[in-house]
Amino acid sequence: MPHPRAVAAAPHAAIARLMAVPTLLIGMVGALLVFPLSASHDGAAAAVAPSQAPRPIRALYVTGGGFHEFVKQEAIVPPAVARQVNIAWTVDHTAGTSTEVLIDRHKDTAWTREFDVVLYNMSFSHVVDVAWIERLAHAHRDSGVGAVILHGAVHSFRRSTSRAWGELMGAFSMRHDSQRPLTVETVASAHPIMRGVPATWVTTREELYELERVWPTMTPLAQAYSEESRTTSPLIWTNTHGKARVFVTSLGHNTAMMEDPVYLGLVTRGLLWTVGHLNDDGTPAQGYAR
């Protein structure tokens, strides 16, 4: 079983193929997907001397489980974020392909002292241990370590009687529609995470998660209509849980989605938002742009 390992900031070879992947957005130009990294709000250069630059964001990437191409996605998501953001990744893929493993890192809350944010791209759908789940979710709530929760992680822990993970996300889901292209409607265009994202756009084949419950601390950013349940569900949102900021998207079942620059831009801005380093215009705060 592999040990957690640091991800180099230099992009993996798979990232070089991103330019060949068609964008999800109809009519969206590539310029909307790129941070204006070298300009400040007044247009002047925003260079930071090396001695003044803040330390990199300390980020943990928790992955593994079943049903998804987690090995491929591990080579896509962290390196793509590192291309844009001053960040240092640690990857924990000790779960392998098990959906019911209790990874060593979560046996206590010591990890909260090592990281500023955790990105969860995993499928632990058969973990039901109430004390385990509540310790993990409450660790974010009490420490203020940010959380980014992608697709399969939304459905992780859902078979448990505990709703602590749902409370951390601000929403709970048990089921999803069959795969089909989704028409996504942006409902919070002024939010910095959604900067440059059109009012309406169409995805590749995706699964729409039906949200059975939402907490009042949850803020929808985009939604889509279910042809099966005849209801509309948020699929990109934020939540504030105790001291923690949380960014969630149920999009990302297929690797093609996670390779798309639009998706990677959303995840990158969402991560920056959770740690308080996203400007109102959707660019990284000074010192956090590559």
C-alpha positions in Angstrom: 0.0 0.0 0.0 1.5 3.3 -1.0 2.6 5.9 1.6 1.5 9.5 1.5 3.8 11.4 -0.8 4.5 15.0 -1.7 3.4 16.2 -5.1 5.9 18.3 -7.0 4.8 21.7 -8.0 5.9 21.1 -11.6 2.9 19.8 -13.6 2.6 16.1 -14.3 2.9 15.0 -17.9 -0.9 14.5 -18.0 -1.5 18.2 -17.4 0.2 18.9 -20.7 -2.6 17.2 -22.4 -5.2 19.6 -21.0 -4.9 21.9 -23.9 -6.2 19.1 -26.1 -9.3 18.6 -24.0 -12.4 20.5 -25.3 -13.8 23.0 -22.9 -17.1 22.4 -21.3 -18.4 25.8 -21.9 -20.0 26.8 -25.1 -18.5 29.9 -26.5 -16.1 30.5 -23.5 -12.7 31.7 -24.4 -9.6 30.5 -22.8 -8.8 33.8 -21.3 -11.6 33.4 -18.8 -10.0 30.3 -17.4 -6.7 31.9 -16.5 -5.9 34.0 -13.5 -4.4 37.4 -14.3 -1.6 36.4 -12.0 0.9 39.3 -12.6 -1.4 42.2 -12.2 -2.8 43.9 -9.1 -6.2 45.5 -8.9 -4.9 48.9 -10.1 -3.0 47.3 -13.0 0.4 47.7 -11.6 2.9 44.9 -11.2 2.2 42.8 -8.1 5.5 41.1 -7.7 6.5 40.0 -4.2 10.1 39.8 -3.2 11.1 36.2 -2.4 11.9 37.3 1.2 8.4 38.7 1.6 6.5 36.0 -0.1 4.1 34.0 2.3 4.8 30.4 2.9 2.9 28.0 0.5 -0.6 26.9 1.3 -0.2 23.5 3.1 -2.6 21.2 1.3 -3.6 17.6 1.8 -5.1 15.5 -1.0 -7.1 12.6 0.3 -8.0 10.1 -2.4 -8.8 6.4 -3.1 -11.8 4.1 -2.9 -14.0 2.6 -5.6 -16.0 3.6 -8.7 -13.6 6.3 -10.1 -10.2 6.7 -11.8 -8.5 8.1 -8.7 -5.0 7.2 -9.9 -5.4 9.2 -13.1 -7.1 12.1 -11.2 -4.3 12.3 -8.7 -2.0 13.1 -11.6 -4.3 15.9 -12.8 -5.9 17.9 -10.0 -3.0 18.7 -7.5 -0.5 19.5 -10.3 -3.0 21.7 -12.1 -3.7 23.7 -8.9 0.0 24.0 -8.3 0.5 25.6 -11.7 -1.6 28.6 -10.6 -1.2 28.7 -6.8 1.6 29.0 -4.3 0.9 25.6 -2.7 2.6 22.5 -1.3 0.7 19.2 -1.7 0.8 16.1 0.3 -1.1 13.1 -1.2 -2.7 10.4 0.9 -3.7 7.5 -1.3 -3.3 4.8 1.3 -6.9 3.7 0.9 -6.2 2.0 -2.4 -9.4 0.9 -4.0 -11.3 0.1 -0.8 -14.6 1.9 -0.1 -14.6 0.9 3.6 -11.0 1.5 4.8 -10.3 3.7 7.9 -7.1 5.5 6.8 -4.4 5.9 9.5 -4.3 9.7 9.1 -7.9 10.1 10.4 -7.5 7.9 13.5 -6.9 11.2 15.4 -7.0 14.9 14.7 -3.2 15.5 14.6 -3.4 16.3 10.9 -5.1 19.6 11.6 -1.8 21.0 12.8 0.0 20.2 9.5 -2.4 21.6 6.9 -4.4 24.7 6.0 -6.8 22.8 3.7 -7.8 19.3 2.7 -9.1 18.4 -0.7 -11.2 15.2 -0.6 -11.5 13.3 -3.9 -12.4 9.8 -2.6 -15.2 7.3 -2.4 -15.5 5.9 1.1 -19.2 5.1 0.7 -19.1 2.0 3.0 -17.5 3.7 6.0 -20.3 4.0 8.6 -18.4 4.3 11.9 -20.1 7.2 13.6 -17.3 8.2 16.0 -14.8 8.1 13.0 -16.9 10.3 10.8 -17.8 12.8 13.5 -14.1 13.1 14.6 -13.1 13.9 11.0 -15.9 16.4 10.3 -15.6 18.1 13.7 -11.9 18.4 13.3 -12.5 20.8 10.4 -15.3 22.6 12.3 -13.1 23.2 15.4 -9.7 23.8 13.8 -10.7 26.0 10.9 -8.8 23.8 8.4 -10.6 24.4 5.0 -12.2 21.6 3.0 -12.7 21.0 -0.7 -15.0 18.2 -1.4 -15.4 16.7 -4.9 -18.0 14.3 -6.4 -17.4 10.9 -4.8 -16.5 12.5 -1.5 -20.0 14.0 -1.4 -21.4 10.5 -1.2 -18.8 9.2 1.2 -20.1 8.2 4.6 -23.7 8.5 3.4 -24.8 5.1 4.7 -23.9 6.0 8.3 -26.5 7.1 10.8 -24.3 10.2 11.4 -25.0 13.3 9.4 -21.8 15.0 10.5 -20.2 14.9 7.1 -23.4 16.3 5.5 -23.3 19.1 8.1 -19.7 19.9 7.2 -20.7 20.1 3.5 -23.9 21.9 4.2 -25.9 19.3 2.2 -26.7 15.6 2.2 -27.3 13.3 -0.8 -28.1 9.6 -1.1 -28.7 9.2 -4.8 -27.8 10.5 -8.2 -29.3 10.5 -11.7 -28.1 8.4 -14.6 -25.2 10.0 -16.5 -26.1 12.6 -19.1 -24.8 16.1 -20.1 -26.1 18.6 -17.5 -27.2 22.2 -18.2 -25.7 24.1 -15.4 -27.2 27.4 -14.3 -25.0 29.8 -12.4 -27.0 31.3 -9.5 -24.2 33.4 -7.8 -22.4 35.1 -10.6 -20.9 37.7 -8.3 -19.2 35.2 -6.0 -15.4 35.2 -6.6 -15.3 31.5 -7.1 -17.7 31.9 -10.1 -15.8 34.8 -11.8 -15.7 34.2 -15.6 -18.2 31.4 -15.5 -21.2 31.9 -17.9 -24.8 32.1 -16.8 -25.6 28.8 -18.5 -23.2 26.0 -19.6 -23.3 22.4 -20.6 -21.2 19.6 -19.1 -19.9 16.4 -20.6 -21.8 13.2 -19.3 -22.2 13.7 -15.5 -24.1 12.5 -12.5 -26.5 15.0 -10.9 -26.6 14.4 -7.1 -30.0 14.9 -5.6 -29.7 16.9 -2.4 -32.2 15.6 0.2 -31.2 18.1 2.9 -29.4 21.4 3.0 -28.2 23.3 6.1 -28.9 27.1 6.4 -25.1 27.8 6.2 -24.9 26.4 2.7 -24.7 28.9 -0.3 -25.6 27.5 -3.8 -23.3 28.8 -6.6 -24.8 26.7 -9.5 -27.5 24.2 -10.1 -29.0 21.8 -12.6 -32.4 20.2 -13.3 -33.0 16.5 -12.8 -35.0 14.8 -15.6 -35.6 11.9 -13.3 -36.8 13.6 -10.1 -38.1 16.7 -11.8 -36.3 18.9 -9.3 -33.4 21.3 -9.3 -30.4 20.6 -7.2 -27.3 22.7 -6.5 -24.1 21.1 -7.8 -21.6 23.8 -6.8 -21.8 25.4 -3.4 -20.0 26.7 -0.4 -20.6 26.2 3.3 -19.3 27.6 6.6 -19.2 25.1 9.4 -17.9 26.4 12.7 -14.4 27.8 11.9 -14.1 26.0 8.6 -14.9 27.2 5.1 -15.9 24.4 2.7 -16.2 24.3 -1.1 -18.2 21.5 -2.6 -19.0 20.3 -6.1 -20.8 17.1 -7.0 -19.4 17.3 -10.5 -16.4 15.2 -11.4 -17.6 11.6 -11.9 -15.6 11.2 -15.1 -11.9 12.0 -15.5 -12.8 14.1 -18.6 -14.6 16.5 -16.3 -11.6 16.8 -14.0 -9.3 17.5 -16.9 -11.4 20.4 -18.1 -9.9 23.8 -17.5 -13.2 25.2 -16.4 -13.5 22.5 -13.7 -9.9 23.0 -12.6 -10.4 26.7 -12.4 -13.5 26.3 -10.1 -11.6 23.9 -7.9 -8.6 26.2 -7.7 -10.7 29.3 -6.8 -12.7 27.2 -4.4 -9.6 26.1 -2.6 -8.3 29.6 -2.4 -11.6 30.7 -1.0 -11.5 28.1 1.8 -8.2 29.5 3.1 -9.1 33.2 2.6 -6.7 33.8 -0.2 -9.1 34.6 -3.0 -9.6 38.2 -4.1 -13.1 39.5 -4.9 -12.2 39.5 -8.6 -11.4 35.8 -8.5 -7.7 36.1 -8.5 -5.3 34.7 -5.9 -4.4 37.1 -3.1 -0.9 38.7 -3.3 1.8 36.2 -2.8 -0.3 33.2 -3.6 -0.2 33.3 -7.4 2.4 31.4 -9.4 
